[in-house]
Amino acid sequence: MDAFATANLAPNKRRDENSCSVFHFPNLNELYAVRNAVCTLHPNALFDPNAQPQQEPIGTA
């Protein structure tokens, strides 16, 4: 969570206002910039193994 709170900000600045749960983004551009920065720093941070369900076989062989 600290990566989201501090990405692309000056030292000792946080966008969650020390709440550690609510993030404040002034616009969508900053939201996507932070998401990309977090993905660069922590490649598996947003990984969800259930995002793409396993494909079921069609028919029988």
N, CA, C and O atoms as a Maestro MAE file, in Angstrom:
{
 s_m_m2io_version
 :::
 2.0.0
}

f_m_ct {
 s_m_title
 :::
 protein
 m_atom[244] {
  # First column is atom index #
  i_m_mmod_type
  r_m_x_coord
  r_m_y_coord
  r_m_z_coord
  i_m_residue_number
  s_m_chain_name
  s_m_pdb_residue_name
  s_m_pdb_atom_name
  i_m_atomic_number
  :::
  1 25 0.818 -1.180 0.000 1 A "MET " " N  " 7
  2 3 0.000 0.000 0.000 1 A "MET " " CA " 6
  3 2 0.870 1.255 0.000 1 A "MET " " C  " 6
  4 15 0.472 2.297 -0.522 1 A "MET " " O  " 8
  5 25 2.044 1.147 0.583 2 A "ASP " " N  " 7
  6 3 2.924 2.314 0.594 2 A "ASP " " CA " 6
  7 2 3.375 2.682 -0.811 2 A "ASP " " C  " 6
  8 15 3.643 3.851 -1.089 2 A "ASP " " O  " 8
  9 25 3.463 1.694 -1.703 3 A "ALA " " N  " 7
  10 3 3.862 2.001 -3.077 3 A "ALA " " CA " 6
  11 2 2.831 2.911 -3.734 3 A "ALA " " C  " 6
  12 15 3.206 3.861 -4.421 3 A "ALA " " O  " 8
  13 25 1.548 2.646 -3.541 4 A "PHE " " N  " 7
  14 3 0.510 3.509 -4.090 4 A "PHE " " CA " 6
  15 2 0.527 4.881 -3.418 4 A "PHE " " C  " 6
  16 15 0.321 5.904 -4.070 4 A "PHE " " O  " 8
  17 25 0.774 4.889 -2.116 5 A "ALA " " N  " 7
  18 3 0.708 6.136 -1.360 5 A "ALA " " CA " 6
  19 2 1.852 7.085 -1.685 5 A "ALA " " C  " 6
  20 15 1.701 8.297 -1.527 5 A "ALA " " O  " 8
  21 25 2.992 6.570 -2.136 6 A "THR " " N  " 7
  22 3 4.167 7.420 -2.314 6 A "THR " " CA " 6
  23 2 4.714 7.473 -3.738 6 A "THR " " C  " 6
  24 15 5.637 8.246 -3.995 6 A "THR " " O  " 8
  25 25 4.185 6.688 -4.671 7 A "ALA " " N  " 7
  26 3 4.735 6.637 -6.034 7 A "ALA " " CA " 6
  27 2 4.639 7.991 -6.721 7 A "ALA " " C  " 6
  28 15 3.597 8.646 -6.680 7 A "ALA " " O  " 8
  29 25 5.726 8.402 -7.347 8 A "ASN " " N  " 7
  30 3 5.819 9.639 -8.128 8 A "ASN " " CA " 6
  31 2 5.594 10.901 -7.290 8 A "ASN " " C  " 6
  32 15 5.211 11.935 -7.836 8 A "ASN " " O  " 8
  33 25 5.821 10.835 -5.987 9 A "LEU " " N  " 7
  34 3 5.689 12.014 -5.133 9 A "LEU " " CA " 6
  35 2 7.050 12.390 -4.545 9 A "LEU " " C  " 6
  36 15 7.980 11.584 -4.523 9 A "LEU " " O  " 8
  37 25 7.139 13.619 -4.074 10 A "ALA " " N  " 7
  38 3 8.368 14.074 -3.415 10 A "ALA " " CA " 6
  39 2 8.560 13.289 -2.111 10 A "ALA " " C  " 6
  40 15 7.597 12.748 -1.568 10 A "ALA " " O  " 8
  41 25 9.803 13.224 -1.607 11 A "PRO " " N  " 7
  42 3 10.037 12.523 -0.343 11 A "PRO " " CA " 6
  43 2 9.167 13.082 0.787 11 A "PRO " " C  " 6
  44 15 8.894 14.281 0.844 11 A "PRO " " O  " 8
  45 25 8.744 12.203 1.668 12 A "ASN " " N  " 7
  46 3 7.906 12.548 2.823 12 A "ASN " " CA " 6
  47 2 6.525 13.060 2.444 12 A "ASN " " C  " 6
  48 15 5.878 13.726 3.252 12 A "ASN " " O  " 8
  49 25 6.057 12.766 1.234 13 A "LYS " " N  " 7
  50 3 4.699 13.117 0.816 13 A "LYS " " CA " 6
  51 2 3.927 11.826 0.608 13 A "LYS " " C  " 6
  52 15 4.478 10.832 0.137 13 A "LYS " " O  " 8
  53 25 2.643 11.846 0.962 14 A "ARG " " N  " 7
  54 3 1.780 10.679 0.780 14 A "ARG " " CA " 6
  55 2 0.448 11.141 0.215 14 A "ARG " " C  " 6
  56 15 -0.042 12.213 0.574 14 A "ARG " " O  " 8
  57 25 -0.148 10.335 -0.673 15 A "ARG " " N  " 7
  58 3 -1.437 10.706 -1.232 15 A "ARG " " CA " 6
  59 2 -2.598 10.115 -0.447 15 A "ARG " " C  " 6
  60 15 -3.756 10.375 -0.775 15 A "ARG " " O  " 8
  61 25 -2.315 9.331 0.577 16 A "ASP " " N  " 7
  62 3 -3.395 8.751 1.384 16 A "ASP " " CA " 6
  63 2 -3.626 9.529 2.674 16 A "ASP " " C  " 6
  64 15 -4.433 9.118 3.509 16 A "ASP " " O  " 8
  65 25 -2.927 10.647 2.845 17 A "GLU " " N  " 7
  66 3 -3.056 11.481 4.037 17 A "GLU " " CA " 6
  67 2 -2.918 10.662 5.319 17 A "GLU " " C  " 6
  68 15 -3.628 10.887 6.299 17 A "GLU " " O  " 8
  69 25 -1.980 9.699 5.287 18 A "ASN " " N  " 7
  70 3 -1.664 8.798 6.411 18 A "ASN " " CA " 6
  71 2 -2.831 7.923 6.863 18 A "ASN " " C  " 6
  72 15 -2.820 7.423 7.987 18 A "ASN " " O  " 8
  73 25 -3.821 7.731 6.021 19 A "SER " " N  " 7
  74 3 -4.938 6.862 6.397 19 A "SER " " CA " 6
  75 2 -4.627 5.400 6.095 19 A "SER " " C  " 6
  76 15 -5.241 4.506 6.678 19 A "SER " " O  " 8
  77 25 -3.682 5.148 5.193 20 A "CYS " " N  " 7
  78 3 -3.295 3.801 4.764 20 A "CYS " " CA " 6
  79 2 -4.467 3.026 4.152 20 A "CYS " " C  " 6
  80 15 -4.429 1.797 4.097 20 A "CYS " " O  " 8
  81 25 -5.491 3.721 3.699 21 A "SER " " N  " 7
  82 3 -6.590 2.995 3.056 21 A "SER " " CA " 6
  83 2 -7.258 3.795 1.950 21 A "SER " " C  " 6
  84 15 -7.766 3.197 1.001 21 A "SER " " O  " 8
  85 25 -7.280 5.124 2.029 22 A "VAL " " N  " 7
  86 3 -7.955 5.936 1.024 22 A "VAL " " CA " 6
  87 2 -6.902 6.747 0.282 22 A "VAL " " C  " 6
  88 15 -6.103 7.455 0.894 22 A "VAL " " O  " 8
  89 25 -6.911 6.634 -1.049 23 A "PHE " " N  " 7
  90 3 -5.934 7.349 -1.860 23 A "PHE " " CA " 6
  91 2 -6.621 8.486 -2.593 23 A "PHE " " C  " 6
  92 15 -7.751 8.339 -3.058 23 A "PHE " " O  " 8
  93 25 -5.945 9.613 -2.698 24 A "HIS " " N  " 7
  94 3 -6.505 10.800 -3.330 24 A "HIS " " CA " 6
  95 2 -5.734 11.088 -4.612 24 A "HIS " " C  " 6
  96 15 -4.547 11.409 -4.568 24 A "HIS " " O  " 8
  97 25 -6.407 10.973 -5.749 25 A "PHE " " N  " 7
  98 3 -5.806 11.269 -7.039 25 A "PHE " " CA " 6
  99 2 -6.546 12.460 -7.636 25 A "PHE " " C  " 6
  100 15 -7.771 12.422 -7.753 25 A "PHE " " O  " 8
  101 25 -5.827 13.518 -8.015 26 A "PRO " " N  " 7
  102 3 -6.504 14.693 -8.551 26 A "PRO " " CA " 6
  103 2 -7.155 14.457 -9.912 26 A "PRO " " C  " 6
  104 15 -8.097 15.158 -10.280 26 A "PRO " " O  " 8
  105 25 -6.653 13.467 -10.662 27 A "ASN " " N  " 7
  106 3 -7.231 13.168 -11.971 27 A "ASN " " CA " 6
  107 2 -6.866 11.740 -12.369 27 A "ASN " " C  " 6
  108 15 -6.052 11.091 -11.713 27 A "ASN " " O  " 8
  109 25 -7.475 11.264 -13.443 28 A "LEU " " N  " 7
  110 3 -7.221 9.891 -13.885 28 A "LEU " " CA " 6
  111 2 -5.808 9.697 -14.418 28 A "LEU " " C  " 6
  112 15 -5.257 8.600 -14.329 28 A "LEU " " O  " 8
  113 25 -5.218 10.752 -14.972 29 A "ASN " " N  " 7
  114 3 -3.852 10.617 -15.481 29 A "ASN " " CA " 6
  115 2 -2.892 10.231 -14.365 29 A "ASN " " C  " 6
  116 15 -2.028 9.375 -14.556 29 A "ASN " " O  " 8
  117 25 -3.037 10.856 -13.206 30 A "GLU " " N  " 7
  118 3 -2.157 10.503 -12.085 30 A "GLU " " CA " 6
  119 2 -2.447 9.093 -11.586 30 A "GLU " " C  " 6
  120 15 -1.526 8.364 -11.218 30 A "GLU " " O  " 8
  121 25 -3.713 8.706 -11.570 31 A "LEU " " N  " 7
  122 3 -4.077 7.350 -11.155 31 A "LEU " " CA " 6
  123 2 -3.375 6.314 -12.026 31 A "LEU " " C  " 6
  124 15 -2.779 5.368 -11.511 31 A "LEU " " O  " 8
  125 25 -3.444 6.492 -13.351 32 A "TYR " " N  " 7
  126 3 -2.810 5.532 -14.258 32 A "TYR " " CA " 6
  127 2 -1.286 5.625 -14.185 32 A "TYR " " C  " 6
  128 15 -0.609 4.606 -14.327 32 A "TYR " " O  " 8
  129 25 -0.735 6.807 -13.971 33 A "ALA " " N  " 7
  130 3 0.718 6.941 -13.829 33 A "ALA " " CA " 6
  131 2 1.208 6.192 -12.594 33 A "ALA " " C  " 6
  132 15 2.243 5.526 -12.631 33 A "ALA " " O  " 8
  133 25 0.452 6.307 -11.497 34 A "VAL " " N  " 7
  134 3 0.832 5.586 -10.271 34 A "VAL " " CA " 6
  135 2 0.703 4.092 -10.480 34 A "VAL " " C  " 6
  136 15 1.577 3.331 -10.063 34 A "VAL " " O  " 8
  137 25 -0.380 3.655 -11.124 35 A "ARG " " N  " 7
  138 3 -0.546 2.223 -11.385 35 A "ARG " " CA " 6
  139 2 0.630 1.689 -12.195 35 A "ARG " " C  " 6
  140 15 1.162 0.625 -11.881 35 A "ARG " " O  " 8
  141 25 1.042 2.415 -13.232 36 A "ASN " " N  " 7
  142 3 2.170 1.976 -14.058 36 A "ASN " " CA " 6
  143 2 3.469 1.969 -13.267 36 A "ASN " " C  " 6
  144 15 4.290 1.067 -13.434 36 A "ASN " " O  " 8
  145 25 3.666 2.966 -12.408 37 A "ALA " " N  " 7
  146 3 4.889 3.009 -11.592 37 A "ALA " " CA " 6
  147 2 4.922 1.845 -10.610 37 A "ALA " " C  " 6
  148 15 5.972 1.237 -10.403 37 A "ALA " " O  " 8
  149 25 3.783 1.532 -10.008 38 A "VAL " " N  " 7
  150 3 3.725 0.410 -9.067 38 A "VAL " " CA " 6
  151 2 3.978 -0.904 -9.806 38 A "VAL " " C  " 6
  152 15 4.689 -1.772 -9.300 38 A "VAL " " O  " 8
  153 25 3.401 -1.053 -10.998 39 A "CYS " " N  " 7
  154 3 3.637 -2.276 -11.782 39 A "CYS " " CA " 6
  155 2 5.099 -2.421 -12.179 39 A "CYS " " C  " 6
  156 15 5.605 -3.538 -12.282 39 A "CYS " " O  " 8
  157 25 5.781 -1.304 -12.402 40 A "THR " " N  " 7
  158 3 7.201 -1.350 -12.736 40 A "THR " " CA " 6
  159 2 8.030 -1.756 -11.519 40 A "THR " " C  " 6
  160 15 8.937 -2.582 -11.621 40 A "THR " " O  " 8
  161 25 7.706 -1.163 -10.361 41 A "LEU " " N  " 7
  162 3 8.464 -1.468 -9.142 41 A "LEU " " CA " 6
  163 2 8.135 -2.842 -8.563 41 A "LEU " " C  " 6
  164 15 9.017 -3.536 -8.059 41 A "LEU " " O  " 8
  165 25 6.863 -3.229 -8.636 42 A "HIS " " N  " 7
  166 3 6.383 -4.491 -8.057 42 A "HIS " " CA " 6
  167 2 5.560 -5.219 -9.120 42 A "HIS " " C  " 6
  168 15 4.337 -5.081 -9.142 42 A "HIS " " O  " 8
  169 25 6.200 -5.992 -10.002 43 A "PRO " " N  " 7
  170 3 5.516 -6.581 -11.152 43 A "PRO " " CA " 6
  171 2 4.301 -7.446 -10.815 43 A "PRO " " C  " 6
  172 15 3.370 -7.514 -11.616 43 A "PRO " " O  " 8
  173 25 4.281 -8.098 -9.677 44 A "ASN " " N  " 7
  174 3 3.158 -8.973 -9.343 44 A "ASN " " CA " 6
  175 2 2.171 -8.341 -8.363 44 A "ASN " " C  " 6
  176 15 1.318 -9.038 -7.814 44 A "ASN " " O  " 8
  177 25 2.273 -7.042 -8.140 45 A "ALA " " N  " 7
  178 3 1.418 -6.378 -7.149 45 A "ALA " " CA " 6
  179 2 -0.057 -6.458 -7.509 45 A "ALA " " C  " 6
  180 15 -0.902 -6.584 -6.623 45 A "ALA " " O  " 8
  181 25 -0.378 -6.387 -8.786 46 A "LEU " " N  " 7
  182 3 -1.775 -6.380 -9.215 46 A "LEU " " CA " 6
  183 2 -2.171 -7.698 -9.869 46 A "LEU " " C  " 6
  184 15 -3.165 -7.758 -10.593 46 A "LEU " " O  " 8
  185 25 -1.405 -8.747 -9.621 47 A "PHE " " N  " 7
  186 3 -1.678 -10.043 -10.235 47 A "PHE " " CA " 6
  187 2 -2.829 -10.739 -9.522 47 A "PHE " " C  " 6
  188 15 -2.837 -10.846 -8.296 47 A "PHE " " O  " 8
  189 25 -3.786 -11.203 -10.286 48 A "ASP " " N  " 7
  190 3 -4.924 -11.944 -9.738 48 A "ASP " " CA " 6
  191 2 -5.033 -13.257 -10.515 48 A "ASP " " C  " 6
  192 15 -5.433 -13.244 -11.679 48 A "ASP " " O  " 8
  193 25 -4.689 -14.384 -9.900 49 A "PRO " " N  " 7
  194 3 -4.721 -15.655 -10.629 49 A "PRO " " CA " 6
  195 2 -6.125 -16.045 -11.057 49 A "PRO " " C  " 6
  196 15 -6.279 -16.898 -11.931 49 A "PRO " " O  " 8
  197 25 -7.152 -15.447 -10.471 50 A "ASN " " N  " 7
  198 3 -8.525 -15.787 -10.839 50 A "ASN " " CA " 6
  199 2 -9.102 -14.857 -11.894 50 A "ASN " " C  " 6
  200 15 -10.271 -14.991 -12.256 50 A "ASN " " O  " 8
  201 25 -8.308 -13.919 -12.393 51 A "ALA " " N  " 7
  202 3 -8.813 -12.944 -13.357 51 A "ALA " " CA " 6
  203 2 -9.236 -13.626 -14.658 51 A "ALA " " C  " 6
  204 15 -10.225 -13.219 -15.267 51 A "ALA " " O  " 8
  205 25 -8.517 -14.642 -15.088 52 A "GLN " " N  " 7
  206 3 -8.872 -15.391 -16.289 52 A "GLN " " CA " 6
  207 2 -9.141 -16.828 -15.871 52 A "GLN " " C  " 6
  208 15 -8.208 -17.577 -15.582 52 A "GLN " " O  " 8
  209 25 -10.396 -17.210 -15.838 53 A "PRO " " N  " 7
  210 3 -10.695 -18.575 -15.404 53 A "PRO " " CA " 6
  211 2 -10.075 -19.605 -16.346 53 A "PRO " " C  " 6
  212 15 -9.893 -19.358 -17.539 53 A "PRO " " O  " 8
  213 25 -9.759 -20.752 -15.780 54 A "GLN " " N  " 7
  214 3 -9.167 -21.817 -16.570 54 A "GLN " " CA " 6
  215 2 -10.180 -22.267 -17.622 54 A "GLN " " C  " 6
  216 15 -11.362 -22.439 -17.327 54 A "GLN " " O  " 8
  217 25 -9.703 -22.456 -18.846 55 A "GLN " " N  " 7
  218 3 -10.598 -22.827 -19.934 55 A "GLN " " CA " 6
  219 2 -11.007 -24.289 -19.815 55 A "GLN " " C  " 6
  220 15 -10.190 -25.161 -19.520 55 A "GLN " " O  " 8
  221 25 -12.276 -24.529 -20.050 56 A "GLU " " N  " 7
  222 3 -12.799 -25.885 -20.011 56 A "GLU " " CA " 6
  223 2 -12.716 -26.494 -21.409 56 A "GLU " " C  " 6
  224 15 -12.907 -25.794 -22.403 56 A "GLU " " O  " 8
  225 25 -12.433 -27.781 -21.489 57 A "PRO " " N  " 7
  226 3 -12.388 -28.425 -22.810 57 A "PRO " " CA " 6
  227 2 -13.789 -28.429 -23.450 57 A "PRO " " C  " 6
  228 15 -14.811 -28.541 -22.773 57 A "PRO " " O  " 8
  229 25 -13.784 -28.306 -24.755 58 A "ILE " " N  " 7
  230 3 -15.051 -28.325 -25.497 58 A "ILE " " CA " 6
  231 2 -15.201 -29.688 -26.137 58 A "ILE " " C  " 6
  232 15 -14.339 -30.110 -26.908 58 A "ILE " " O  " 8
  233 25 -16.274 -30.374 -25.833 59 A "GLY " " N  " 7
  234 3 -16.510 -31.707 -26.419 59 A "GLY " " CA " 6
  235 2 -15.642 -32.757 -25.778 59 A "GLY " " C  " 6
  236 15 -15.017 -32.525 -24.744 59 A "GLY " " O  " 8
  237 25 -15.610 -33.922 -26.407 60 A "THR " " N  " 7
  238 3 -14.796 -35.035 -25.917 60 A "THR " " CA " 6
  239 2 -13.846 -35.488 -27.011 60 A "THR " " C  " 6
  240 15 -14.134 -35.354 -28.200 60 A "THR " " O  " 8
  241 25 -12.718 -36.023 -26.593 61 A "ALA " " N  " 7
  242 3 -11.743 -36.487 -27.571 61 A "ALA " " CA " 6
  243 2 -11.831 -37.978 -27.749 61 A "ALA " " C  " 6
  244 15 -11.080 -38.550 -28.539 61 A "ALA " " O  " 8
  :::
 }
 m_bond[243] {
  # First column is bond index #
  i_m_from
  i_m_to
  i_m_order
  :::
  1 1 2 1
  2 2 3 1
  3 3 4 2
  4 3 5 1
  5 5 6 1
  6 6 7 1
  7 7 8 2
  8 7 9 1
  9 9 10 1
  10 10 11 1
  11 11 12 2
  12 11 13 1
  13 13 14 1
  14 14 15 1
  15 15 16 2
  16 15 17 1
  17 17 18 1
  18 18 19 1
  19 19 20 2
  20 19 21 1
  21 21 22 1
  22 22 23 1
  23 23 24 2
  24 23 25 1
  25 25 26 1
  26 26 27 1
  27 27 28 2
  28 27 29 1
  29 29 30 1
  30 30 31 1
  31 31 32 2
  32 31 33 1
  33 33 34 1
  34 34 35 1
  35 35 36 2
  36 35 37 1
  37 37 38 1
  38 38 39 1
  39 39 40 2
  40 39 41 1
  41 41 42 1
  42 42 43 1
  43 43 44 2
  44 43 45 1
  45 45 46 1
  46 46 47 1
  47 47 48 2
  48 47 49 1
  49 49 50 1
  50 50 51 1
  51 51 52 2
  52 51 53 1
  53 53 54 1
  54 54 55 1
  55 55 56 2
  56 55 57 1
  57 57 58 1
  58 58 59 1
  59 59 60 2
  60 59 61 1
  61 61 62 1
  62 62 63 1
  63 63 64 2
  64 63 65 1
  65 65 66 1
  66 66 67 1
  67 67 68 2
  68 67 69 1
  69 69 70 1
  70 70 71 1
  71 71 72 2
  72 71 73 1
  73 73 74 1
  74 74 75 1
  75 75 76 2
  76 75 77 1
  77 77 78 1
  78 78 79 1
  79 79 80 2
  80 79 81 1
  81 81 82 1
  82 82 83 1
  83 83 84 2
  84 83 85 1
  85 85 86 1
  86 86 87 1
  87 87 88 2
  88 87 89 1
  89 89 90 1
  90 90 91 1
  91 91 92 2
  92 91 93 1
  93 93 94 1
  94 94 95 1
  95 95 96 2
  96 95 97 1
  97 97 98 1
  98 98 99 1
  99 99 100 2
  100 99 101 1
  101 101 102 1
  102 102 103 1
  103 103 104 2
  104 103 105 1
  105 105 106 1
  106 106 107 1
  107 107 108 2
  108 107 109 1
  109 109 110 1
  110 110 111 1
  111 111 112 2
  112 111 113 1
  113 113 114 1
  114 114 115 1
  115 115 116 2
  116 115 117 1
  117 117 118 1
  118 118 119 1
  119 119 120 2
  120 119 121 1
  121 121 122 1
  122 122 123 1
  123 123 124 2
  124 123 125 1
  125 125 126 1
  126 126 127 1
  127 127 128 2
  128 127 129 1
  129 129 130 1
  130 130 131 1
  131 131 132 2
  132 131 133 1
  133 133 134 1
  134 134 135 1
  135 135 136 2
  136 135 137 1
  137 137 138 1
  138 138 139 1
  139 139 140 2
  140 139 141 1
  141 141 142 1
  142 142 143 1
  143 143 144 2
  144 143 145 1
  145 145 146 1
  146 146 147 1
  147 147 148 2
  148 147 149 1
  149 149 150 1
  150 150 151 1
  151 151 152 2
  152 151 153 1
  153 153 154 1
  154 154 155 1
  155 155 156 2
  156 155 157 1
  157 157 158 1
  158 158 159 1
  159 159 160 2
  160 159 161 1
  161 161 162 1
  162 162 163 1
  163 163 164 2
  164 163 165 1
  165 165 166 1
  166 166 167 1
  167 167 168 2
  168 167 169 1
  169 169 170 1
  170 170 171 1
  171 171 172 2
  172 171 173 1
  173 173 174 1
  174 174 175 1
  175 175 176 2
  176 175 177 1
  177 177 178 1
  178 178 179 1
  179 179 180 2
  180 179 181 1
  181 181 182 1
  182 182 183 1
  183 183 184 2
  184 183 185 1
  185 185 186 1
  186 186 187 1
  187 187 188 2
  188 187 189 1
  189 189 190 1
  190 190 191 1
  191 191 192 2
  192 191 193 1
  193 193 194 1
  194 194 195 1
  195 195 196 2
  196 195 197 1
  197 197 198 1
  198 198 199 1
  199 199 200 2
  200 199 201 1
  201 201 202 1
  202 202 203 1
  203 203 204 2
  204 203 205 1
  205 205 206 1
  206 206 207 1
  207 207 208 2
  208 207 209 1
  209 209 210 1
  210 210 211 1
  211 211 212 2
  212 211 213 1
  213 213 214 1
  214 214 215 1
  215 215 216 2
  216 215 217 1
  217 217 218 1
  218 218 219 1
  219 219 220 2
  220 219 221 1
  221 221 222 1
  222 222 223 1
  223 223 224 2
  224 223 225 1
  225 225 226 1
  226 226 227 1
  227 227 228 2
  228 227 229 1
  229 229 230 1
  230 230 231 1
  231 231 232 2
  232 231 233 1
  233 233 234 1
  234 234 235 1
  235 235 236 2
  236 235 237 1
  237 237 238 1
  238 238 239 1
  239 239 240 2
  240 239 241 1
  241 241 242 1
  242 242 243 1
  243 243 244 2
  :::
 }
}
